[in-house]
Amino acid sequence: MAARAGRPFFYTDQMLDEAQFRRESDQALEALKQAIIAAEDEGAGFEFEDNNGVMNILFENGSSKFVVTPNTPVRQVWISAQATSFKLEWSGDRREFVLPKTGEALIPLTQRLLREHLGDDSITLS
């Protein structure tokens, strides 16, 4: 992963202002929501709920849930899954929210987490 002054390549020198963050996170979360609903409709083993901007993915076996939410004060999108908090940051270069550690964007990361949790590589979010 290329770095600029010791920071990951997708780090933005200027944080999005609140209005920009809300606009970008709303778009990203709506795209994720539509992808999750489509996978849910195909019987992927989970249910989706949207509660005032907090997205919950509930698993049929009742074992756990994933929570996806914007965190406006720090301008990140958070995914709570598999006893871990994944904090995605805005990439100005890529024009999407990405996980700094791996460079994964929101939808591919969520897809990977769902596949790992359910042990089902056929789950596709697109």
LINPEZI-V937993 format. One record per residue. N is the residue number from 1. RES is the residue in one letter. SS is DSSP state (a for helix, b for strand, c for the rest). PHI is phi in radians with two decimals (999 if undefined). D_CENTER is the distance of its C-alpha to the mean C-alpha in Angstrom with 2 decimals. Layout:
# LINPEZI-V937993
{{N;RES;SS;PHI;D_CENTER} {N;RES;SS;PHI;D_CENTER}}
This chain:
# LINPEZI-V937993
{{1;M;c;999;20.18} {2;A;c;-1.18;22.30} {3;A;b;-2.29;22.64} {4;R;b;-2.08;24.23} {5;A;c;0.89;26.37} {6;G;c;1.41;24.61} {7;R;b;-1.92;21.07} {8;P;b;-0.98;18.40} {9;F;c;-1.04;18.92} {10;F;c;-1.65;15.81} {11;Y;c;-1.15;16.83} {12;T;c;-1.73;18.20} {13;D;c;-1.17;21.62} {14;Q;c;-2.10;21.29} {15;M;c;-1.18;18.56} {16;L;c;-1.04;17.55} {17;D;c;-1.31;19.78} {18;E;a;-1.05;18.61} {19;A;a;-1.13;19.33} {20;Q;a;-1.10;17.54} {21;F;a;-1.05;14.38} {22;R;a;-1.06;14.61} {23;R;a;-1.10;15.34} {24;E;a;-1.20;12.57} {25;S;a;-1.22;9.81} {26;D;a;-1.04;11.68} {27;Q;a;-1.11;11.79} {28;A;a;-1.12;8.19} {29;L;a;-1.24;7.45} {30;E;a;-1.17;10.76} {31;A;a;-1.10;10.15} {32;L;a;-1.11;7.31} {33;K;a;-0.99;9.89} {34;Q;a;-1.11;12.65} {35;A;a;-1.16;11.42} {36;I;a;-1.19;10.98} {37;I;a;-1.07;14.35} {38;A;a;-1.10;15.97} {39;A;a;-1.18;15.18} {40;E;a;-1.07;16.36} {41;D;a;-1.11;19.45} {42;E;c;-1.58;20.23} {43;G;c;1.30;20.60} {44;A;c;-1.36;17.73} {45;G;c;1.65;18.62} {46;F;b;-2.60;16.29} {47;E;b;-2.09;16.36} {48;F;b;-1.96;13.96} {49;E;b;-2.33;14.86} {50;D;b;-2.11;14.00} {51;N;b;-2.04;15.99} {52;N;c;0.90;16.46} {53;G;c;1.58;12.93} {54;V;b;-1.73;11.64} {55;M;b;-1.66;10.00} {56;N;b;-2.06;11.59} {57;I;b;-1.95;11.73} {58;L;b;-1.79;15.31} {59;F;b;-1.61;17.03} {60;E;c;-1.02;20.53} {61;N;c;-1.38;22.26} {62;G;c;1.25;21.29} {63;S;c;-1.22;20.34} {64;S;c;-2.97;17.06} {65;K;b;-2.59;13.91} {66;F;b;-1.85;10.20} {67;V;b;-2.19;9.25} {68;V;b;-2.13;6.32} {69;T;b;-2.64;8.20} {70;P;b;-1.35;9.20} {71;N;b;-2.10;11.77} {72;T;a;-1.06;14.35} {73;P;a;-0.99;17.01} {74;V;a;-1.82;15.20} {75;R;c;1.01;13.16} {76;Q;b;-2.26;9.77} {77;V;b;-1.89;6.41} {78;W;b;-1.91;6.60} {79;I;b;-2.09;5.69} {80;S;b;-1.77;9.29} {81;A;b;-2.72;10.27} {82;Q;c;0.93;13.52} {83;A;c;1.05;15.12} {84;T;b;-2.36;12.80} {85;S;b;-1.85;10.65} {86;F;b;-1.77;7.98} {87;K;b;-1.92;8.36} {88;L;b;-1.61;6.96} {89;E;b;-1.95;9.98} {90;W;b;-1.27;11.32} {91;S;b;-1.84;13.35} {92;G;c;-1.13;16.42} {93;D;c;-1.16;17.74} {94;R;c;-1.61;14.93} {95;R;c;1.06;14.03} {96;E;b;-2.79;10.22} {97;F;b;-1.48;7.59} {98;V;b;-2.35;8.04} {99;L;b;-1.49;8.55} {100;P;c;-0.95;12.28} {101;K;c;-1.11;13.66} {102;T;c;-2.04;12.88} {103;G;c;1.40;12.01} {104;E;c;-1.28;9.21} {105;A;b;-1.42;7.14} {106;L;a;-0.96;3.61} {107;I;a;-1.20;5.85} {108;P;a;-1.06;8.13} {109;L;a;-1.13;6.37} {110;T;a;-1.08;5.56} {111;Q;a;-1.04;9.06} {112;R;a;-1.05;10.52} {113;L;a;-1.12;9.78} {114;L;a;-1.11;11.26} {115;R;a;-1.05;14.06} {116;E;a;-1.13;14.90} {117;H;a;-1.13;15.05} {118;L;a;-1.62;17.12} {119;G;c;1.09;18.99} {120;D;c;-2.36;18.66} {121;D;c;-1.29;18.08} {122;S;c;-1.52;18.79} {123;I;c;-1.17;15.49} {124;T;c;-2.26;14.25} {125;L;c;-1.93;11.44} {126;S;c;-2.53;12.92}}
